[in-house]
């Protein structure tokens, strides 16, 4: 596996450069989550970082390198493209989904 040294901006990892595994296209994952265990044995705190371009090339505007930026509110929940926003009853059956 190939890795790329990536800068972290904001949050508890501010200013650190860590190796992050890249995908088959050479790009790091869109989100990087860091679980931190609770010292009292409670649930772990998860810090979320979103991938952003570090800089752009002058001529074509292509990304030159990547950085992770801290997102204090966390990662937004995944939404499938075929689901409705309201998630209400089906217009055909009148039943809530999956019932």
C-alpha positions as CSV (number, residue, x, y, z in Angstrom):
1,X,0.0,0.0,0.0
2,X,1.2,3.5,-0.8
3,X,0.9,6.3,1.8
4,X,1.2,10.1,1.6
5,X,2.3,12.4,4.3
6,X,-0.7,14.6,5.0
7,X,-1.1,17.9,7.0
8,X,-3.8,18.1,9.7
9,X,-5.3,21.6,10.3
10,X,-7.3,22.4,13.5
11,X,-8.5,20.2,16.3
12,X,-6.2,18.0,18.5
13,X,-3.9,17.1,15.5
14,X,-3.3,20.7,14.5
15,X,0.0,21.1,12.7
16,X,0.9,17.4,12.6
17,X,1.9,15.6,9.4
18,X,0.9,11.9,9.4
19,X,1.2,9.2,6.8
20,X,-2.2,8.3,5.4
21,X,-2.9,5.4,3.1
22,X,-4.0,6.3,-0.3
23,X,-6.5,4.6,-2.6
24,X,-5.7,3.1,-6.0
25,X,-6.0,6.6,-7.6
26,X,-3.4,8.0,-5.2
27,X,-5.9,10.2,-3.3
28,X,-6.4,9.9,0.5
29,X,-9.9,9.0,1.8
30,X,-12.5,11.9,1.9
31,X,-12.9,11.6,5.7
32,X,-10.3,10.7,8.4
33,X,-11.7,9.8,11.9
34,X,-9.6,9.6,15.0
35,X,-11.2,7.7,17.9
36,X,-9.8,8.8,21.3
37,X,-10.7,6.4,24.2
38,X,-12.2,7.9,27.3
39,X,-9.9,7.6,30.4
40,X,-13.0,6.8,32.6
41,X,-14.0,3.8,30.4
42,X,-16.9,5.6,28.7
43,X,-17.6,5.9,25.0
44,X,-14.7,7.0,22.8
45,X,-14.6,10.6,21.4
46,X,-14.3,10.6,17.6
47,X,-12.6,13.6,15.9
48,X,-13.5,14.0,12.2
49,X,-11.3,15.6,9.6
50,X,-12.4,16.4,6.0
51,X,-10.0,16.2,3.0
52,X,-9.4,19.5,1.2
53,X,-6.8,20.5,-1.5
54,X,-3.7,22.1,0.1
55,X,-3.0,24.3,-2.9
56,X,-3.9,24.6,-6.6
57,X,-1.7,24.7,-9.7
58,X,-1.5,28.1,-11.4
59,X,-2.4,27.1,-14.9
60,X,-5.0,24.4,-14.7
61,X,-6.2,24.8,-11.1
62,X,-5.5,21.2,-10.3
63,X,-5.0,20.2,-6.6
64,X,-1.4,20.1,-5.5
65,X,-1.3,18.0,-2.3
66,X,-3.9,17.4,0.3
67,X,-4.7,18.5,3.9
68,X,-7.3,17.4,6.4
69,X,-9.3,20.1,8.1
70,X,-11.0,19.6,11.5
71,X,-14.8,19.5,11.5
72,X,-16.1,20.1,15.1
73,X,-19.7,19.0,14.4
74,X,-18.4,15.7,13.0
75,X,-19.1,13.8,9.9
76,X,-22.5,14.3,8.3
77,X,-24.6,11.1,8.1
78,X,-24.5,9.2,4.9
79,X,-27.6,9.7,2.7
80,X,-28.3,7.3,-0.2
81,X,-29.4,9.1,-3.4
82,X,-32.6,7.1,-3.8
83,X,-34.0,8.0,-0.3
84,X,-36.3,10.9,0.3
85,X,-35.4,13.7,2.7
86,X,-38.5,13.3,4.8
87,X,-38.4,9.5,4.9
88,X,-42.2,9.5,5.2
89,X,-44.9,7.1,4.0
90,X,-44.8,5.5,0.6
91,X,-47.2,7.2,-1.8
92,X,-48.2,3.8,-3.3
93,X,-48.8,1.8,-0.1
94,X,-49.2,4.5,2.6
95,X,-46.9,2.5,4.9
96,X,-43.6,3.8,6.4
97,X,-40.5,2.4,4.7
98,X,-39.4,-1.2,5.6
99,X,-42.7,-2.3,7.1
